[in-house]
Amino acid sequence: MTELPKTFDPAEIEARWYSHWEEKGLFRPERGDATPFTIVNPPPNVTGSLHIGHALDNTLQDILIRHQRLLGKDALWVVGTDHAGIATQMVVERQLNEQQQKRTDFSREDFIAKVWEWKEESGGTITGQLRRLGCSMDWANERFTMDPGFCEAVNKVFVDLFNDGLIYRDKRLVNWDPGLKTAISDLEVENTEVNGHFWHFAYPLEDGSGTILVATTRPETMLADMAVAVHPSDERYTAMVGKMVKLPITGRLVPIITDEHADPELGSGAVKITPGHDFNDFEVGKRAGFAPADMLNMLDAEAKVVQTADGLVPDELIGMDRFDARKAIVEMIDAAGHLQSVEDRVVVTPYGDRSNVVIEPWLTDQWYVDAETLAGPAMAAVRNGDIDIVPKSWEKTFFNWMENIQPWCVSRQLWWGHRIPAWYDEDGNVYVAPDEAAAQEQAGEGVSLSRDPDVLDTWFSSALWPFGTLGWPEETDDLKRHYPNDVLISGFDILFFWDARMMMQGIQFMGAAPWKTLYLHGLVRAADGQKMSKSKGNTVDPLGLIDQYGADALRFFMAAMESQGRDIKMDEGRLAGYRNFATKLWNAARFCQSNGIGASATLAAPPAELPVNRWIISEVVETLGKLDTALAEFRFDAAANTLYHFVWDRFCDWYLELIKPAFVGDEKGEIDEETKIVAGWVLDQIFVMLHPFMPFVTEELWNGMGDRHYDLIVAKWPDPQVAIDEDAASEIDWLIRLVGETRAARSELNIPPGAKMPLIVRDASDLTKARLSSQSAALARMARIESVTVDGEADGSAAQIVVDEATFVLPLEGVIDLDAEKARLAKSLEAAEKEAISLDKRLSNPQFVEKAKPEAVEKARADHAEKSAEAERLRAALERLG
């Protein structure tokens, strides 16, 4: 046994133990015959750094994997990073810009070589940061989405989907980023409210019979208008339907059509339809019979005005930036007398999350996956229970999205990424194949081929993560053993971008759902409940929190606050509290060590005769049962709070206090060996149960309490092999309640802490009398009781305490100044009641509740509850005085 240092220093033990675990291969010990348990981490971007969402997500995963490892499973936590096409290409391009160079100065191959060079030198910062958090991942088999084996898997999936008719090329609208010059996913679009305008234009009818009023927030798009739509039931426009409108500026003739997209209650009820530049208009255009190939496009890849197919855009607008064109077009329409009015309006505007450029709906040829067909089996897997979504409340959202799923655009106009395995001949025929030789064989000898320049969306490749990381398409032992995975832990915000797509691809290519359970956690929000963002300046650096409070405290905070279906509010006060919790355990272990308590030699609970020892063993059994249930149900908060209550309240505050006399020695000077053995066993159970949540401090204490044959990370999960001792549990719980009530009464009545008092007991049952006899020493020491009289009478005023059937009386004559104490309590009660009433009136005022900041309302409610409880406590104290 090595003497534990007086001070708990998280930083020193964290680095030392993590290196030890990793070097010894303890994150995936050899357990070939054991039951497998598998999770895969959502692969962070290779450009990324640890943020608070990563800290939550990976803490929850590590809790599960450490728990399963302690249960003796062949626990595999697959780790890796995503090549992050856009993000990585931007990083390298920025570096080139600093050297007065740009991507197009290099060949594609030379640029990709520079990306790989960056990846080897600077990529993967986040993997080191995950280690600091304590993540026990299988680093020996770390994967990367651009690994050769993974690239082979991606190519095979693309080719097979194409051959099955589930991947195709089509002309559709995409989120186009003019800054990056590529299509991007919805997840990479941030909708922001900006101050804008609503322009009202009067479009003249071709027959000269009048005008129809339309409104738009993007007047430049009128250069590609193809119709004006009104609602079928809108009687104001019945006579106009079918007529033609002559557009200002271009002079193009477009029809007035009916479509339910037009809202009669919004503006004039008539809307301009630009199917090549608006997602809603695209659908209206298709319903009106416009083929995507015929839809007009008025912008190039840089969002500058180009000539439309009908050649009607004025020359002076060609090449103009879209926002400059907006200003010019409004001026031209106004000059022609067609501008009716302009109103200020807050407009929700899409921005690229990386380029910070306004996103343009743009009509291009892209590769699409038939997501609707793939969604069917995924939905069936959830319905028939092959996949359990936790919390269940997310199922409705899942089905709503999947039932209305759109074709999935999987091509990106980048250089870095998985290049699409498609080749074209000079006539535009496409040949999809695993490699160029196979494509050439399809095309025929002598046919000149050129490869598709696009790469695949990173969500496409990462959708293969549950099986691609296990060696697929090879039939590896890992694949046979660890697919399907057991659990996926994910933020709800990527349910559709990643989770649902893994379901689709897993079922399509493996014939089985990728995991049995999908656990969706919430977001970590700022203390005031706002979403964290760099623009708001309210983000929190988890590494800074680890530096300040330790990784164990941060992990325990995450677990304790992770309540299914709710977001987490950042609270550094709670973090400090959990650092204190680790310190409390440290000091408890030092106390035990100093009294000769060391490592336990048994997995089963040791035999015990003393009620206090039988009680604490029962407490372990009860805690273990609650903990097992909570972990099985993914109730991380319940699991953490169960442990906190047991360690702090039952073990540290009560058990160690109750057993202190055992270390003093009896009249012969002999120390109670039973208590030492039981205390050591209980402490070991605490280390094991708490280890998944706080791995560093528990490993340090486990090894510090004695010579071990193995480290805690690969120890065995508790198995006490005894039932709860109801008699002992009842007796010690009675003692704790009596001592607690006595201490509370003494505190409330300002009885001097050192004053020893007599205790008179009335109406006691035989059981209570027996307990008073057996626990008299503990009562005397812990409640400062000098004598116990059964069925006696108190002279003068006394405080009364009721525990079970008995009344316990503390005589107060000569102990305190009763009149002064009554006056003090009455004054304090009046102040507490006054404040509680004031807060109640404020909370009863609808204007305060509706208009005040949410955090102000929440504070008022908390203050009201606190003052009401204080008043109740003071009222009870006054009643005790009679």
HELIX and SHEET records of a PDB file:
HELIX    1   1 PRO A   10  GLU A   23  1                                  14    
HELIX    2   2 ILE A   52  LEU A   70  1                                  19    
HELIX    3   3 GLY A   85  GLU A   98  1                                  14    
HELIX    4   4 ARG A  103  ASP A  105  5                                   3    
HELIX    5   5 ARG A  108  SER A  122  1                                  15    
HELIX    6   6 THR A  125  LEU A  133  1                                   9    
HELIX    7   7 TRP A  139  ASN A  141  5                                   3    
HELIX    8   8 PRO A  148  ASN A  163  1                                  16    
HELIX    9   9 ASP A  186  GLU A  188  5                                   3    
HELIX   10  10 PRO A  219  ALA A  224  5                                   6    
HELIX   11  11 GLU A  235  TYR A  237  5                                   3    
HELIX   12  12 PHE A  279  ARG A  287  1                                   9    
HELIX   13  13 PRO A  292  ASP A  294  5                                   3    
HELIX   14  14 ASP A  315  LEU A  317  5                                   3    
HELIX   15  15 ARG A  322  ALA A  335  1                                  14    
HELIX   16  16 ALA A  371  ARG A  383  1                                  13    
HELIX   17  17 TRP A  394  GLU A  403  1                                  10    
HELIX   18  18 GLU A  436  ALA A  443  1                                   8    
HELIX   19  19 THR A  458  SER A  462  1                                   5    
HELIX   20  20 TRP A  465  GLY A  468  1                                   4    
HELIX   21  21 ASP A  477  HIS A  482  1                                   6    
HELIX   22  22 PHE A  492  ILE A  494  5                                   3    
HELIX   23  23 LEU A  495  ASP A  499  3                                   5    
HELIX   24  24 ALA A  500  MET A  510  1                                  11    
HELIX   25  25 PRO A  542  TYR A  549  1                                   8    
HELIX   26  26 ALA A  551  MET A  561  1                                  11    
HELIX   27  27 GLU A  572  SER A  594  1                                  23    
HELIX   28  28 PRO A  611  ALA A  632  1                                  22    
HELIX   29  29 PHE A  636  TYR A  644  1                                   9    
HELIX   30  30 HIS A  645  TYR A  655  3                                  11    
HELIX   31  31 LEU A  656  LEU A  658  1                                   3    
HELIX   32  32 LYS A  660  PHE A  663  5                                   4    
HELIX   33  33 GLU A  673  LEU A  690  1                                  18    
HELIX   34  34 PRO A  695  GLY A  704  1                                  10    
HELIX   35  35 LEU A  712  VAL A  714  5                                   3    
HELIX   36  36 GLU A  726  GLU A  748  1                                  23    
HELIX   37  37 ASP A  766  SER A  774  1                                   9    
HELIX   38  38 SER A  776  MET A  782  1                                   7    
HELIX   39  39 LEU A  818  SER A  844  1                                  27    
HELIX   40  40 PRO A  846  LYS A  851  1                                   6    
HELIX   41  41 PRO A  854  LEU A  881  1                                  28    
SHEET    1   A 2 PRO A  36  VAL A  40  0                                        
SHEET    2   A 2 ASP A  74  VAL A  78  1                                        
SHEET    1   B 2 GLY A  80  THR A  81  0                                        
SHEET    2   B 2 ARG A 143  PHE A 144  1                                        
SHEET    1   C 4 THR A 182  ILE A 184  0                                        
SHEET    2   C 4 ILE A 167  ASP A 177 -1                                        
SHEET    3   C 4 GLU A 360  VAL A 369 -1                                        
SHEET    4   C 4 TRP A 408  CYS A 409 -1                                        
SHEET    1   D 3 THR A 211  THR A 216  0                                        
SHEET    2   D 3 VAL A 189  PRO A 204 -1                                        
SHEET    3   D 3 LEU A 339  GLY A 352 -1                                        
SHEET    1   E 4 MET A 244  LYS A 246  0                                        
SHEET    2   E 4 LEU A 253  THR A 258 -1                                        
SHEET    3   E 4 ALA A 227  VAL A 230  1                                        
SHEET    4   E 4 ALA A 270  ILE A 273 -1                                        
SHEET    1   F 3 ASP A 388  VAL A 390  0                                        
SHEET    2   F 3 TRP A 515  HIS A 521  1                                        
SHEET    3   F 3 ASN A 485  GLY A 491  1                                        
SHEET    1   G 2 SER A 411  ARG A 412  0                                        
SHEET    2   G 2 VAL A 455  LEU A 456 -1                                        
SHEET    1   H 3 VAL A 430  VAL A 432  0                                        
SHEET    2   H 3 ALA A 422  TYR A 424 -1                                        
SHEET    3   H 3 SER A 450  ARG A 451 -1                                        
SHEET    1   I 2 VAL A 524  ARG A 525  0                                        
SHEET    2   I 2 ILE A 568  LYS A 569  1                                        
SHEET    1   J 4 ILE A 785  VAL A 790  0                                        
SHEET    2   J 4 MET A 757  ARG A 762  1                                        
SHEET    3   J 4 ALA A 806  PRO A 811 -1                                        
SHEET    4   J 4 ALA A 798  VAL A 803 -1                                        
END                                                                             
